[in-house]
Amino acid sequence: MTGTNHETGMRVTPMTDVPAWDEAVWGQGRGSIFAASGWGTYKTRRGAAVARLGVVDEAGDLLGLAQAQVRRRGPARQVYIQGGPLLTDKGERHGEAVLRALLAHLALGPLDLAVVDFARTESPGAVLGLLATGFKPVTTAGRHTLEVDLTGGLDAIQAGMEPRWRKALRKAERNPGLKARFLDDPGERLAAFDAFAAMYAALKTRKGFSNDFDPAAYRDLAANDPRHVMLEIRDGDEPCLVRIAHRSRDRFTDFFTASTERAKANAAAYLAVWSFLRRGVEEGCRVFDFGGIDPANNRGVYDFKRGLTRNVASSGPLWLLGRNRLVTAAAGAWLAR
């Protein structure tokens, strides 16, 4: 469906030109990797059908963007919009109409479920549009993060550190064998990502956790996207930690990290995060986002992060909409566990 929606006067059209899509996403202040084409490619490799949709008004002006990941489960579809919908400056005044046009285009069936996960990209107009169209928020304790304010500079960040954090950082900085390096060369980034994948697999075995992240499917996407900031720390000649962040206009967000057992002893994680903070300040970001906390189930990582900041922030709820109340309620109960 690409015709004009008679209720809203807006038109939803697939945007198949990938460079044009990314230009539109990154042209928005809240644009992030979760709305960019690379993340959609990764989700396609993981079995989703991805549709990149633009909403335009009668004048042809772009009002909104939504990258929809569609999965079928028997007679039902799940439509997952991550990192959006993104509204342009003009679209911000028409959030409800943009959402109604998107929903008309998606044409949810009786058992279908739409899920919106802004991933910190929400805007007032988009949230009001969700509320007006009947989306219900579902949140959990795990959808929280810690944020570091970068606007005051590095001295202010150091002043707010816990003494144990400052001591560990100084230990790492005084170690002549410990070297942190941001990687820009594609070949080096691929090699570092392979080292990360091996460390990550060993870490999952060692810690006994699991998730659905597939490093092999994400390898080339991360290595070739300059918005993924890749840091390698070596102890002598051996890599002991690889940390990956992603950045948008205002936010520098911790994403994935993996390390060897050696990194526990040499405080490499402290040096890595401090390197991220320094780069975020240099590049004019306002916030460093630690990427999530889980105090109840992962106390060690939480204690590490809160040694630097206690500024807790909600990562925002998931927003659900379905035509069948029982389906929506069941999905909400499952997601809220």
Contacts in CASP RR format, 6 or more apart in sequence:
PFRMAT RR
TARGET T0000
AUTHOR 0000-0000-0000
METHOD contacts of the structure
MODEL  1
MTGTNHETGMRVTPMTDVPAWDEAVWGQGRGSIFAASGWGTYKTRRGAAV
ARLGVVDEAGDLLGLAQAQVRRRGPARQVYIQGGPLLTDKGERHGEAVLR
ALLAHLALGPLDLAVVDFARTESPGAVLGLLATGFKPVTTAGRHTLEVDL
TGGLDAIQAGMEPRWRKALRKAERNPGLKARFLDDPGERLAAFDAFAAMY
AALKTRKGFSNDFDPAAYRDLAANDPRHVMLEIRDGDEPCLVRIAHRSRD
RFTDFFTASTERAKANAAAYLAVWSFLRRGVEEGCRVFDFGGIDPANNRG
VYDFKRGLTRNVASSGPLWLLGRNRLVTAAAGAWLAR
1 12 0 8 1.000
1 104 0 8 1.000
1 105 0 8 1.000
1 107 0 8 1.000
2 11 0 8 1.000
2 12 0 8 1.000
2 13 0 8 1.000
2 14 0 8 1.000
3 11 0 8 1.000
3 12 0 8 1.000
3 13 0 8 1.000
4 10 0 8 1.000
4 11 0 8 1.000
4 58 0 8 1.000
5 11 0 8 1.000
5 12 0 8 1.000
5 100 0 8 1.000
5 101 0 8 1.000
5 104 0 8 1.000
5 105 0 8 1.000
7 100 0 8 1.000
7 101 0 8 1.000
7 104 0 8 1.000
8 97 0 8 1.000
8 98 0 8 1.000
8 100 0 8 1.000
8 101 0 8 1.000
8 104 0 8 1.000
9 57 0 8 1.000
9 58 0 8 1.000
9 97 0 8 1.000
9 101 0 8 1.000
10 55 0 8 1.000
10 56 0 8 1.000
10 57 0 8 1.000
10 58 0 8 1.000
10 63 0 8 1.000
10 94 0 8 1.000
10 97 0 8 1.000
10 98 0 8 1.000
10 101 0 8 1.000
11 55 0 8 1.000
11 56 0 8 1.000
11 57 0 8 1.000
11 60 0 8 1.000
11 101 0 8 1.000
12 53 0 8 1.000
12 54 0 8 1.000
12 55 0 8 1.000
12 101 0 8 1.000
12 102 0 8 1.000
12 104 0 8 1.000
12 105 0 8 1.000
13 53 0 8 1.000
13 54 0 8 1.000
13 56 0 8 1.000
14 51 0 8 1.000
14 52 0 8 1.000
14 53 0 8 1.000
14 54 0 8 1.000
15 21 0 8 1.000
15 24 0 8 1.000
15 52 0 8 1.000
15 53 0 8 1.000
15 54 0 8 1.000
15 65 0 8 1.000
16 52 0 8 1.000
18 37 0 8 1.000
21 36 0 8 1.000
21 37 0 8 1.000
21 52 0 8 1.000
21 65 0 8 1.000
22 36 0 8 1.000
22 37 0 8 1.000
24 62 0 8 1.000
24 65 0 8 1.000
25 31 0 8 1.000
25 32 0 8 1.000
25 35 0 8 1.000
25 36 0 8 1.000
25 37 0 8 1.000
25 65 0 8 1.000
25 86 0 8 1.000
26 36 0 8 1.000
28 65 0 8 1.000
28 86 0 8 1.000
28 87 0 8 1.000
28 88 0 8 1.000
29 248 0 8 1.000
29 249 0 8 1.000
29 250 0 8 1.000
30 84 0 8 1.000
30 86 0 8 1.000
30 121 0 8 1.000
30 122 0 8 1.000
30 123 0 8 1.000
30 248 0 8 1.000
30 249 0 8 1.000
31 83 0 8 1.000
31 86 0 8 1.000
31 121 0 8 1.000
31 248 0 8 1.000
31 249 0 8 1.000
32 83 0 8 1.000
32 119 0 8 1.000
32 120 0 8 1.000
32 121 0 8 1.000
32 246 0 8 1.000
32 248 0 8 1.000
32 251 0 8 1.000
33 39 0 8 1.000
33 225 0 8 1.000
33 227 0 8 1.000
33 228 0 8 1.000
33 246 0 8 1.000
33 248 0 8 1.000
34 67 0 8 1.000
34 82 0 8 1.000
34 83 0 8 1.000
34 84 0 8 1.000
34 117 0 8 1.000
34 119 0 8 1.000
34 121 0 8 1.000
35 65 0 8 1.000
35 67 0 8 1.000
35 82 0 8 1.000
35 83 0 8 1.000
35 84 0 8 1.000
35 86 0 8 1.000
35 121 0 8 1.000
36 225 0 8 1.000
36 227 0 8 1.000
37 52 0 8 1.000
37 67 0 8 1.000
38 221 0 8 1.000
38 225 0 8 1.000
39 67 0 8 1.000
39 82 0 8 1.000
39 221 0 8 1.000
40 48 0 8 1.000
40 50 0 8 1.000
40 67 0 8 1.000
40 69 0 8 1.000
41 50 0 8 1.000
41 221 0 8 1.000
42 214 0 8 1.000
42 217 0 8 1.000
42 218 0 8 1.000
42 221 0 8 1.000
43 50 0 8 1.000
43 69 0 8 1.000
44 50 0 8 1.000
45 214 0 8 1.000
45 217 0 8 1.000
46 212 0 8 1.000
46 214 0 8 1.000
46 217 0 8 1.000
47 71 0 8 1.000
48 69 0 8 1.000
48 70 0 8 1.000
48 71 0 8 1.000
48 80 0 8 1.000
49 69 0 8 1.000
49 70 0 8 1.000
49 71 0 8 1.000
50 67 0 8 1.000
50 68 0 8 1.000
50 69 0 8 1.000
50 70 0 8 1.000
51 67 0 8 1.000
51 68 0 8 1.000
51 70 0 8 1.000
52 65 0 8 1.000
52 66 0 8 1.000
52 67 0 8 1.000
52 68 0 8 1.000
53 65 0 8 1.000
53 66 0 8 1.000
53 67 0 8 1.000
53 68 0 8 1.000
53 102 0 8 1.000
53 105 0 8 1.000
54 62 0 8 1.000
54 64 0 8 1.000
54 65 0 8 1.000
54 66 0 8 1.000
55 62 0 8 1.000
55 63 0 8 1.000
55 64 0 8 1.000
55 65 0 8 1.000
55 66 0 8 1.000
55 98 0 8 1.000
55 101 0 8 1.000
55 102 0 8 1.000
56 62 0 8 1.000
56 63 0 8 1.000
57 63 0 8 1.000
57 90 0 8 1.000
57 94 0 8 1.000
61 88 0 8 1.000
61 90 0 8 1.000
62 88 0 8 1.000
62 90 0 8 1.000
63 87 0 8 1.000
63 88 0 8 1.000
63 90 0 8 1.000
63 91 0 8 1.000
63 94 0 8 1.000
63 95 0 8 1.000
63 97 0 8 1.000
63 98 0 8 1.000
64 85 0 8 1.000
64 86 0 8 1.000
64 87 0 8 1.000
64 88 0 8 1.000
64 91 0 8 1.000
64 98 0 8 1.000
65 84 0 8 1.000
65 85 0 8 1.000
65 86 0 8 1.000
65 88 0 8 1.000
66 81 0 8 1.000
66 84 0 8 1.000
66 85 0 8 1.000
66 86 0 8 1.000
66 102 0 8 1.000
67 81 0 8 1.000
67 82 0 8 1.000
67 83 0 8 1.000
67 84 0 8 1.000
68 79 0 8 1.000
68 80 0 8 1.000
68 81 0 8 1.000
68 106 0 8 1.000
69 79 0 8 1.000
69 80 0 8 1.000
69 81 0 8 1.000
69 82 0 8 1.000
70 77 0 8 1.000
70 78 0 8 1.000
70 79 0 8 1.000
70 80 0 8 1.000
71 77 0 8 1.000
71 78 0 8 1.000
71 80 0 8 1.000
75 111 0 8 1.000
76 111 0 8 1.000
76 112 0 8 1.000
76 113 0 8 1.000
76 327 0 8 1.000
77 108 0 8 1.000
77 109 0 8 1.000
77 111 0 8 1.000
77 112 0 8 1.000
77 113 0 8 1.000
78 112 0 8 1.000
78 113 0 8 1.000
78 114 0 8 1.000
78 115 0 8 1.000
79 106 0 8 1.000
79 108 0 8 1.000
79 112 0 8 1.000
79 113 0 8 1.000
79 114 0 8 1.000
79 115 0 8 1.000
80 115 0 8 1.000
80 117 0 8 1.000
81 114 0 8 1.000
81 115 0 8 1.000
81 116 0 8 1.000
81 117 0 8 1.000
82 117 0 8 1.000
82 119 0 8 1.000
83 117 0 8 1.000
83 118 0 8 1.000
83 119 0 8 1.000
83 121 0 8 1.000
84 116 0 8 1.000
84 117 0 8 1.000
84 118 0 8 1.000
84 119 0 8 1.000
84 121 0 8 1.000
84 122 0 8 1.000
84 126 0 8 1.000
85 98 0 8 1.000
85 99 0 8 1.000
85 102 0 8 1.000
85 116 0 8 1.000
85 126 0 8 1.000
86 121 0 8 1.000
86 123 0 8 1.000
86 126 0 8 1.000
87 94 0 8 1.000
87 95 0 8 1.000
87 98 0 8 1.000
87 123 0 8 1.000
87 125 0 8 1.000
87 126 0 8 1.000
91 98 0 8 1.000
91 125 0 8 1.000
92 123 0 8 1.000
92 124 0 8 1.000
92 125 0 8 1.000
92 126 0 8 1.000
93 125 0 8 1.000
95 125 0 8 1.000
95 126 0 8 1.000
95 128 0 8 1.000
95 129 0 8 1.000
96 128 0 8 1.000
96 129 0 8 1.000
96 132 0 8 1.000
96 133 0 8 1.000
98 126 0 8 1.000
98 129 0 8 1.000
99 126 0 8 1.000
99 129 0 8 1.000
99 130 0 8 1.000
99 132 0 8 1.000
99 133 0 8 1.000
100 133 0 8 1.000
103 114 0 8 1.000
103 133 0 8 1.000
103 321 0 8 1.000
106 114 0 8 1.000
108 114 0 8 1.000
108 321 0 8 1.000
108 322 0 8 1.000
108 323 0 8 1.000
109 323 0 8 1.000
110 323 0 8 1.000
110 324 0 8 1.000
111 323 0 8 1.000
111 324 0 8 1.000
111 327 0 8 1.000
112 322 0 8 1.000
112 323 0 8 1.000
113 320 0 8 1.000
113 321 0 8 1.000
113 322 0 8 1.000
113 327 0 8 1.000
113 328 0 8 1.000
113 331 0 8 1.000
114 135 0 8 1.000
114 320 0 8 1.000
114 321 0 8 1.000
114 322 0 8 1.000
115 318 0 8 1.000
115 319 0 8 1.000
115 320 0 8 1.000
115 331 0 8 1.000
116 130 0 8 1.000
116 135 0 8 1.000
116 318 0 8 1.000
116 319 0 8 1.000
117 318 0 8 1.000
117 319 0 8 1.000
118 126 0 8 1.000
118 316 0 8 1.000
118 319 0 8 1.000
119 315 0 8 1.000
120 251 0 8 1.000
120 253 0 8 1.000
120 289 0 8 1.000
120 315 0 8 1.000
120 316 0 8 1.000
122 316 0 8 1.000
129 135 0 8 1.000
130 319 0 8 1.000
130 321 0 8 1.000
133 321 0 8 1.000
134 321 0 8 1.000
135 319 0 8 1.000
135 320 0 8 1.000
135 321 0 8 1.000
136 319 0 8 1.000
136 320 0 8 1.000
136 321 0 8 1.000
136 328 0 8 1.000
136 332 0 8 1.000
137 316 0 8 1.000
137 317 0 8 1.000
137 318 0 8 1.000
137 319 0 8 1.000
137 320 0 8 1.000
138 317 0 8 1.000
138 318 0 8 1.000
138 319 0 8 1.000
138 320 0 8 1.000
138 332 0 8 1.000
138 335 0 8 1.000
138 336 0 8 1.000
139 314 0 8 1.000
139 316 0 8 1.000
139 317 0 8 1.000
139 318 0 8 1.000
139 336 0 8 1.000
140 335 0 8 1.000
140 336 0 8 1.000
140 337 0 8 1.000
141 294 0 8 1.000
141 296 0 8 1.000
142 292 0 8 1.000
142 293 0 8 1.000
142 294 0 8 1.000
142 315 0 8 1.000
143 314 0 8 1.000
143 315 0 8 1.000
143 316 0 8 1.000
143 317 0 8 1.000
143 318 0 8 1.000
144 292 0 8 1.000
144 293 0 8 1.000
144 312 0 8 1.000
144 313 0 8 1.000
144 314 0 8 1.000
144 315 0 8 1.000
145 289 0 8 1.000
145 290 0 8 1.000
145 291 0 8 1.000
145 292 0 8 1.000
145 293 0 8 1.000
145 312 0 8 1.000
145 313 0 8 1.000
145 315 0 8 1.000
146 289 0 8 1.000
146 290 0 8 1.000
146 291 0 8 1.000
146 292 0 8 1.000
146 293 0 8 1.000
146 305 0 8 1.000
146 306 0 8 1.000
146 308 0 8 1.000
146 309 0 8 1.000
146 310 0 8 1.000
146 311 0 8 1.000
146 312 0 8 1.000
146 313 0 8 1.000
147 287 0 8 1.000
147 288 0 8 1.000
147 289 0 8 1.000
147 290 0 8 1.000
147 309 0 8 1.000
147 311 0 8 1.000
147 312 0 8 1.000
147 313 0 8 1.000
148 157 0 8 1.000
148 277 0 8 1.000
148 287 0 8 1.000
148 288 0 8 1.000
148 290 0 8 1.000
148 308 0 8 1.000
148 309 0 8 1.000
148 311 0 8 1.000
149 156 0 8 1.000
149 157 0 8 1.000
149 286 0 8 1.000
149 287 0 8 1.000
149 311 0 8 1.000
150 157 0 8 1.000
150 252 0 8 1.000
150 277 0 8 1.000
150 280 0 8 1.000
150 281 0 8 1.000
150 284 0 8 1.000
150 285 0 8 1.000
150 286 0 8 1.000
150 287 0 8 1.000
150 288 0 8 1.000
151 286 0 8 1.000
153 281 0 8 1.000
154 277 0 8 1.000
154 278 0 8 1.000
154 281 0 8 1.000
157 277 0 8 1.000
157 308 0 8 1.000
158 166 0 8 1.000
160 308 0 8 1.000
160 309 0 8 1.000
161 169 0 8 1.000
161 307 0 8 1.000
161 308 0 8 1.000
162 306 0 8 1.000
162 307 0 8 1.000
162 308 0 8 1.000
164 307 0 8 1.000
165 270 0 8 1.000
165 307 0 8 1.000
165 308 0 8 1.000
168 267 0 8 1.000
168 270 0 8 1.000
169 267 0 8 1.000
169 270 0 8 1.000
169 271 0 8 1.000
169 274 0 8 1.000
171 266 0 8 1.000
171 267 0 8 1.000
171 270 0 8 1.000
172 178 0 8 1.000
172 266 0 8 1.000
172 267 0 8 1.000
172 268 0 8 1.000
172 270 0 8 1.000
172 271 0 8 1.000
173 271 0 8 1.000
175 235 0 8 1.000
175 266 0 8 1.000
175 267 0 8 1.000
177 234 0 8 1.000
177 235 0 8 1.000
177 236 0 8 1.000
178 233 0 8 1.000
178 234 0 8 1.000
178 235 0 8 1.000
178 236 0 8 1.000
178 266 0 8 1.000
178 268 0 8 1.000
178 271 0 8 1.000
179 233 0 8 1.000
179 234 0 8 1.000
179 236 0 8 1.000
180 231 0 8 1.000
180 232 0 8 1.000
180 233 0 8 1.000
180 271 0 8 1.000
180 272 0 8 1.000
180 275 0 8 1.000
181 231 0 8 1.000
181 232 0 8 1.000
181 233 0 8 1.000
181 234 0 8 1.000
182 229 0 8 1.000
182 230 0 8 1.000
182 231 0 8 1.000
182 275 0 8 1.000
182 279 0 8 1.000
183 189 0 8 1.000
183 192 0 8 1.000
183 230 0 8 1.000
183 231 0 8 1.000
183 232 0 8 1.000
184 226 0 8 1.000
186 223 0 8 1.000
186 224 0 8 1.000
187 223 0 8 1.000
188 232 0 8 1.000
189 222 0 8 1.000
189 223 0 8 1.000
189 224 0 8 1.000
189 230 0 8 1.000
190 219 0 8 1.000
190 220 0 8 1.000
190 223 0 8 1.000
192 230 0 8 1.000
192 232 0 8 1.000
192 239 0 8 1.000
192 242 0 8 1.000
193 215 0 8 1.000
193 219 0 8 1.000
193 222 0 8 1.000
193 223 0 8 1.000
193 230 0 8 1.000
193 242 0 8 1.000
193 244 0 8 1.000
194 219 0 8 1.000
195 232 0 8 1.000
195 239 0 8 1.000
195 242 0 8 1.000
196 215 0 8 1.000
196 242 0 8 1.000
196 244 0 8 1.000
196 256 0 8 1.000
196 258 0 8 1.000
197 215 0 8 1.000
197 216 0 8 1.000
197 219 0 8 1.000
197 258 0 8 1.000
199 241 0 8 1.000
199 242 0 8 1.000
199 258 0 8 1.000
199 259 0 8 1.000
199 260 0 8 1.000
200 215 0 8 1.000
200 256 0 8 1.000
200 258 0 8 1.000
201 215 0 8 1.000
202 258 0 8 1.000
202 260 0 8 1.000
203 258 0 8 1.000
203 259 0 8 1.000
204 210 0 8 1.000
204 211 0 8 1.000
213 256 0 8 1.000
222 228 0 8 1.000
222 230 0 8 1.000
222 244 0 8 1.000
223 230 0 8 1.000
227 246 0 8 1.000
227 247 0 8 1.000
227 248 0 8 1.000
228 244 0 8 1.000
228 245 0 8 1.000
228 246 0 8 1.000
228 255 0 8 1.000
229 244 0 8 1.000
229 245 0 8 1.000
229 246 0 8 1.000
229 247 0 8 1.000
229 252 0 8 1.000
229 276 0 8 1.000
229 279 0 8 1.000
230 242 0 8 1.000
230 243 0 8 1.000
230 244 0 8 1.000
231 242 0 8 1.000
231 243 0 8 1.000
231 244 0 8 1.000
231 245 0 8 1.000
231 272 0 8 1.000
231 275 0 8 1.000
231 276 0 8 1.000
232 239 0 8 1.000
232 241 0 8 1.000
232 242 0 8 1.000
233 239 0 8 1.000
233 240 0 8 1.000
233 241 0 8 1.000
233 242 0 8 1.000
233 243 0 8 1.000
233 263 0 8 1.000
233 268 0 8 1.000
233 271 0 8 1.000
233 272 0 8 1.000
234 240 0 8 1.000
235 262 0 8 1.000
235 263 0 8 1.000
235 266 0 8 1.000
235 268 0 8 1.000
238 260 0 8 1.000
238 262 0 8 1.000
239 260 0 8 1.000
240 259 0 8 1.000
240 260 0 8 1.000
240 262 0 8 1.000
240 263 0 8 1.000
240 266 0 8 1.000
240 268 0 8 1.000
241 257 0 8 1.000
241 258 0 8 1.000
241 259 0 8 1.000
241 260 0 8 1.000
241 263 0 8 1.000
241 268 0 8 1.000
241 269 0 8 1.000
241 272 0 8 1.000
242 257 0 8 1.000
242 258 0 8 1.000
242 259 0 8 1.000
243 254 0 8 1.000
243 256 0 8 1.000
243 257 0 8 1.000
243 269 0 8 1.000
243 272 0 8 1.000
243 273 0 8 1.000
243 276 0 8 1.000
244 255 0 8 1.000
244 256 0 8 1.000
244 257 0 8 1.000
245 252 0 8 1.000
245 253 0 8 1.000
245 254 0 8 1.000
245 255 0 8 1.000
245 276 0 8 1.000
246 253 0 8 1.000
246 255 0 8 1.000
247 253 0 8 1.000
247 280 0 8 1.000
247 283 0 8 1.000
247 285 0 8 1.000
250 285 0 8 1.000
250 286 0 8 1.000
250 287 0 8 1.000
251 285 0 8 1.000
251 286 0 8 1.000
251 287 0 8 1.000
251 288 0 8 1.000
251 289 0 8 1.000
252 276 0 8 1.000
252 279 0 8 1.000
252 280 0 8 1.000
252 283 0 8 1.000
252 285 0 8 1.000
252 287 0 8 1.000
252 288 0 8 1.000
252 289 0 8 1.000
253 288 0 8 1.000
253 289 0 8 1.000
253 291 0 8 1.000
254 273 0 8 1.000
254 276 0 8 1.000
254 288 0 8 1.000
254 289 0 8 1.000
254 290 0 8 1.000
254 291 0 8 1.000
254 292 0 8 1.000
255 291 0 8 1.000
257 269 0 8 1.000
257 272 0 8 1.000
259 268 0 8 1.000
259 269 0 8 1.000
262 268 0 8 1.000
263 269 0 8 1.000
269 304 0 8 1.000
273 308 0 8 1.000
276 288 0 8 1.000
277 288 0 8 1.000
280 288 0 8 1.000
289 313 0 8 1.000
290 305 0 8 1.000
290 308 0 8 1.000
290 309 0 8 1.000
291 315 0 8 1.000
292 315 0 8 1.000
293 301 0 8 1.000
293 302 0 8 1.000
293 305 0 8 1.000
293 306 0 8 1.000
293 312 0 8 1.000
294 301 0 8 1.000
294 302 0 8 1.000
295 302 0 8 1.000
318 335 0 8 1.000
320 328 0 8 1.000
320 331 0 8 1.000
320 332 0 8 1.000
320 335 0 8 1.000
321 328 0 8 1.000
322 328 0 8 1.000
END
